[in-house]
Amino acid sequence: MKYDEYLNLNTLLSLQKPHTDEPTELMFIVAHQSSELWFKVLIGELNNYGYAVNLKRIIRIFNHLNSLWDIVTTMSYEDYENFRDTLGTASGKQSEQYMEMERLLKDLRRKLGWKWSERCIEKQELLDVENAFKKWQFSHMKAVERIIGNRPGTGGTSGVDYLKRAVDKPLWD
C-alpha cells in the first residue's frame, strides 16, 4: 500500500470546495475541516473512560486546535466578507461532533469516578484539560471578534457575546 492510499488522500483533498474566488476561503474550510477531524479524535479519546483515557493527549490536541485559530486570524475582515454570505446560516454551533465532544468533556469527571477525579485534580490533570478547552474556546472567540467584530454570527447567535458566555461558563459545575 502507498502513502496516499493509506490516508485516502484523493478523497480527502477533494473535499475542500470553496464557493468563491476568495483565496482565504480555502484556508477557512481547511481549518474547520481539520478541527472536525481532531474533534473525532477527541471523541475517541473521551470514550476511553477509566485509566485508559489519555488526559495529556487531550490537552495536546486542544493546544493544536488553538494553533488553528492563530492561522484563521491571519484572515482580514474584508477577506471573510468576500465569502461570508455563501455560508448562509452555516455555523460552528451546528457541529454535532463539537456538541458530542463538549458533552463527553462535561461528563469526564463523573465517568472517571470521584475518587480518581480527586486524585487527578490534585495532580492538576483534569484542571489542565479544562484549561486547554477554555483556551480553545477563548481563542475561537478572539478570532471571531477580530474577523467579524460585534456583528451577529452566521448561525443566528449574537456572535462574540454568545462565545464570551460559553468561555465564562465552567466546564464542570
C-alpha positions as CSV (number, residue, x, y, z in Angstrom):
1,M,0.0,0.0,0.0
2,K,1.2,3.5,-0.8
3,Y,1.0,6.6,1.5
4,D,-1.8,8.3,-0.5
5,E,-3.8,5.1,-0.5
6,Y,-3.4,4.5,3.2
7,L,-4.5,8.1,4.0
8,N,-7.2,8.1,1.3
9,L,-5.7,11.4,0.1
10,N,-7.6,11.6,-3.2
11,T,-10.9,11.7,-1.4
12,L,-9.6,13.9,1.5
13,L,-8.1,16.5,-0.8
14,S,-11.3,16.6,-3.0
15,L,-13.5,17.7,0.0
16,Q,-12.4,21.4,0.0
17,K,-14.9,23.2,-2.2
18,P,-14.7,27.0,-1.9
19,H,-17.8,28.8,-3.1
20,T,-16.0,32.0,-4.2
21,D,-12.7,33.1,-5.7
22,E,-11.5,34.5,-2.3
23,P,-8.2,32.7,-1.6
24,T,-8.6,32.7,2.2
25,E,-11.9,30.7,1.9
26,L,-9.8,27.6,1.3
27,M,-7.8,28.2,4.4
28,F,-11.1,28.8,6.4
29,I,-12.5,25.5,5.1
30,V,-9.3,23.5,5.8
31,A,-9.1,25.0,9.3
32,H,-12.7,24.0,10.1
33,Q,-12.5,20.6,8.4
34,S,-9.2,19.7,10.3
35,S,-10.9,20.9,13.6
36,E,-13.7,18.4,12.9
37,L,-11.1,15.6,12.3
38,W,-9.5,16.5,15.7
39,F,-12.9,16.5,17.3
40,K,-13.3,13.0,16.1
41,V,-10.0,12.0,17.7
42,L,-11.1,13.8,21.0
43,I,-14.4,11.9,21.0
44,G,-12.5,8.6,20.7
45,E,-10.1,9.6,23.5
46,L,-13.0,10.7,25.7
47,N,-14.9,7.5,25.1
48,N,-11.9,5.6,26.6
49,Y,-13.0,6.3,30.1
50,G,-11.2,4.9,33.1
51,Y,-7.5,4.7,33.4
52,A,-7.2,4.3,29.6
53,V,-8.1,7.9,28.9
54,N,-5.1,9.9,28.0
55,L,-5.5,13.3,29.5
56,K,-2.2,14.6,28.3
57,R,-3.1,13.7,24.7
58,I,-6.4,15.5,25.1
59,I,-4.6,18.6,26.3
60,R,-2.1,18.5,23.4
61,I,-4.9,18.1,20.9
62,F,-6.6,21.3,22.3
63,N,-3.2,23.1,22.1
64,H,-3.0,22.1,18.4
65,L,-6.6,23.2,17.8
66,N,-5.6,26.6,19.3
67,S,-2.9,26.9,16.7
68,L,-5.5,26.7,14.0
69,W,-7.1,29.8,15.3
70,D,-3.8,31.6,15.0
71,I,-3.9,30.8,11.3
72,V,-7.5,31.8,10.9
73,T,-6.8,35.2,12.4
74,T,-4.5,36.0,9.6
75,M,-7.7,36.5,7.6
76,S,-8.9,40.1,7.5
77,Y,-12.4,41.3,7.9
78,E,-12.5,42.1,4.2
79,D,-11.3,38.6,3.3
80,Y,-14.1,37.0,5.3
81,E,-16.7,39.4,3.9
82,N,-15.8,38.2,0.4
83,F,-17.3,34.7,1.2
84,R,-19.4,35.1,4.4
85,D,-22.7,35.3,2.5
86,T,-22.0,31.9,1.0
87,L,-22.1,30.4,4.5
88,G,-25.8,31.3,4.8
89,T,-26.8,30.1,8.2
90,A,-24.0,27.6,8.5
91,S,-22.2,27.9,11.8
92,G,-19.8,26.0,14.0
93,K,-22.6,26.0,16.5
94,Q,-24.2,23.3,14.3
95,S,-21.2,20.9,14.7
96,E,-22.5,17.6,16.0
97,Q,-19.0,16.5,16.8
98,Y,-18.3,19.6,18.9
99,M,-21.5,19.1,20.8
100,E,-20.6,15.5,21.5
101,M,-17.1,16.3,22.4
102,E,-18.3,19.0,24.9
103,R,-20.9,16.6,26.4
104,L,-18.2,14.0,26.9
105,L,-15.8,16.5,28.4
106,K,-18.6,17.7,30.8
107,D,-19.2,14.0,31.8
108,L,-15.5,13.2,32.2
109,R,-15.2,13.8,36.0
110,R,-18.3,11.7,36.7
111,K,-17.2,8.9,34.4
112,L,-13.7,8.7,35.8
113,G,-15.2,8.2,39.3
114,W,-15.0,10.7,42.1
115,K,-12.0,9.1,43.8
116,W,-9.9,9.0,40.7
117,S,-11.1,12.5,39.8
118,E,-9.9,13.9,43.2
119,R,-6.5,12.3,42.5
120,C,-6.4,13.9,39.1
121,I,-7.4,17.3,40.4
122,E,-4.6,17.1,42.9
123,K,-2.2,16.3,40.1
124,Q,-3.8,19.1,38.0
125,E,-4.6,16.8,35.1
126,L,-8.3,17.4,34.9
127,L,-7.8,21.1,35.6
128,D,-5.3,21.1,32.7
129,V,-7.9,19.5,30.5
130,E,-10.5,22.2,31.4
131,N,-7.9,24.9,31.0
132,A,-6.9,23.7,27.5
133,F,-10.6,23.5,26.5
134,K,-11.2,27.0,27.8
135,K,-8.1,28.3,26.0
136,W,-9.5,26.8,22.8
137,Q,-12.9,28.5,23.4
138,F,-11.2,31.8,24.1
139,S,-9.0,31.6,21.0
140,H,-12.2,30.9,19.0
141,M,-13.9,33.9,20.5
142,K,-10.9,36.2,19.9
143,A,-10.6,35.0,16.2
144,V,-14.3,35.7,15.7
145,E,-14.0,39.1,17.4
146,R,-11.0,40.0,15.2
147,I,-12.7,38.9,12.0
148,I,-16.4,40.0,12.4
149,G,-16.3,42.4,15.3
150,N,-19.6,42.7,17.1
151,R,-21.8,41.5,14.2
152,P,-24.2,38.6,14.7
153,G,-22.9,35.1,14.0
154,T,-24.0,33.3,10.8
155,G,-25.9,30.7,12.9
156,G,-28.3,33.4,14.4
157,T,-26.3,33.9,17.6
158,S,-25.2,37.2,19.0
159,G,-21.7,36.4,17.7
160,V,-18.9,37.3,20.1
161,D,-21.2,37.8,23.0
162,Y,-22.5,34.3,22.6
163,L,-19.0,32.9,22.5
164,K,-18.0,35.0,25.6
165,R,-20.8,33.4,27.6
166,A,-19.5,30.0,26.6
167,V,-16.0,30.9,27.7
168,D,-17.2,32.2,31.0
169,K,-19.3,29.1,31.8
170,P,-17.5,26.5,33.9
171,L,-16.9,23.1,32.2
172,W,-17.7,21.3,35.5
173,D,-20.3,22.5,37.9
